[in-house]
Amino acid sequence: MDIELGMGVMKNWSEFWASSCHSLWYWRNKMSHDSGSMLLTRPWLKVFHRVQICDVTTTKNAILHHVNKVIENIRWQPPRSDSAKYGR
């Protein structure tokens, strides 16, 4: 399910929801435990920016880790007849 975020931007709802929950949890803890923390003026823009960063990173990782897998059948090949024999 996608969500329209304005400016013609569509994002995956579950990614936006997960980032929103994490951000709210993080900001609440920061305000509770850090003495100098303040409320953000437009927190949804921070969440939107995090979702964009995750999308770009996921795309780059998919491109970088794309590996062409080639199946090659290998088998034992007897030694050449002119090679030396060691052992018995």
N, C-alpha and C positions, 0 to 999 in steps of 0.2 A: 504494500500500500504506500503510495506516495503522498506527499503533502506540498501544497503550493505555499511558498514562503514569501511571495511578493517578488517584484522585479523579474518575473518570468522564471524564477528558480524553483525547480522541483527537487525534493530530497526524499529519501526513504524515511517513512514515518518511524520505524523502529530504531534507526540510527539516531534520528533527532530526539526521540523520546529517551533513549539510553543516555545520550550526551546531556540532555536537560536534567535528568535525575542525578547523574554524577556531578554536574556542575552545581546544582542546588545543594547537594550534600557537602561538596567541597567548600562552597562559599559559606554555608552555615557553620561548619567546623572552624573555618578561618576566622569568622567573626566572633565565635565563642572563645577561641583559644589564643588568637593574636590580638594584642592590644591596639595596634594601629590599623586594623582592617576597617574598611568602609563599604557600604552598599554600592553596587555598580548602578550607573544611571540607566543603561539599556542592556540588561543581562542577556536578552534574547539574541542580540548581535554577537555577543561572545560565544554563545552556544552555536549559532549559525557558523561562525568562523571556525570553531572546533570541528564541526561536521565537515566543512569544506576541506580542512587540513587532513582529516581522516580519509576523505574520498580521494584526494590527490595522492596521499601516501599509499593507499591500497592499490590505486592504479599503477603507480610507479613500481611497487613491489611485484605486482603481477607481471609487468613487462620485464623487469630485471630477472625474475626467477623463472621465466618461461624457458624451458629446456626442450630441445627437440630430442625425442627418444627414438632411437633407431634400433630395431631388432636385427641382430646379426647372428646367424647360426654358425657356431664354431664347432670344430671336431678335431680329434687327434689326427695328426698327419705323421706318417712314418718318416724316419730320418732318410736323408739321401743315401743312396747306395755307396757313395764314395766317402762317407763319414767314418770316423774311427769308432771302434767299439771298446767301451771300458767295462771292466768288471768281468763277469763270467763268460 
